[in-house]
């Protein structure tokens, strides 16, 4: 691999190959970098995304509850994304913590079920976190449609028998 430029290209390719939404964030969940999947979901240009807080960019319903935006509404104290990033900045890794995100999409509320992973790392003497959001909405919908016993894995029929 070529020196610095080749390594950056390689790391960009690895980041973009991941189908999950990936963000490099600071302690206030401000976006420093993001992958292609996140960019396609956000449908906004880099200039509108970088240095913005995650909830503001993702159009979190609760980020609109305060004039200061993401991180300032009462709900934000229990936000799984924000708290996972806080844990990462305390040196802990959060792996696939389940949550329900309430987003605004085209003026309507949209419910997204997600698994949140936050991992701390240092780069150029800065502490950062890698935030990964896995959209599991389709799996949650299937779980509602097809009731499966968590213990025996049998499927319940319309007569309520397993």
Phi, psi and omega in degrees: 000138179295163180303203192324309182299317179295321179293320178296319177297318179298312181295323177297317179297320178295314180299315182287339179287340181283127182282349178277160177285123181236132180228141166263124186230158173266188186295334179267016181060032172278135186279122179264324181203160178206160182267176183299318180300317178295319180298320179292323179292318183287332182047042176227155179287162181305320182296330179277347185256312186299138180072006176265153177287147184306313182296326178292317182287322179282353182064046176299133180305323184283340179292342179272355183281349181226140179298335179281348177085207185308131177096356186241352178277157179305322181298329186301336179293336179250008181296125181296321180296307182299316181289328176294319177295319177301317178297320178299321179286347172267009176091004180261154177252133176255126184239116172052053175279125185281140177206168175242120179263138176250108185245156173262127179224115182053042177080000180243151176288136178232128179264125179236123175270137186213157169252131185250128174237134177225124182235131179280150171200162178248141176213126180049049177064018176248139173271129181224175176223142172267119181252121180243128178243114178260119179281114179245024182302318180296320178294320179295321178296318178297322179297323178289322183285317183247099181287114181245132178293127181293334183272304186262349179069015176280158180257133179278136180266181183296337178273010179068027175254146180271000000 
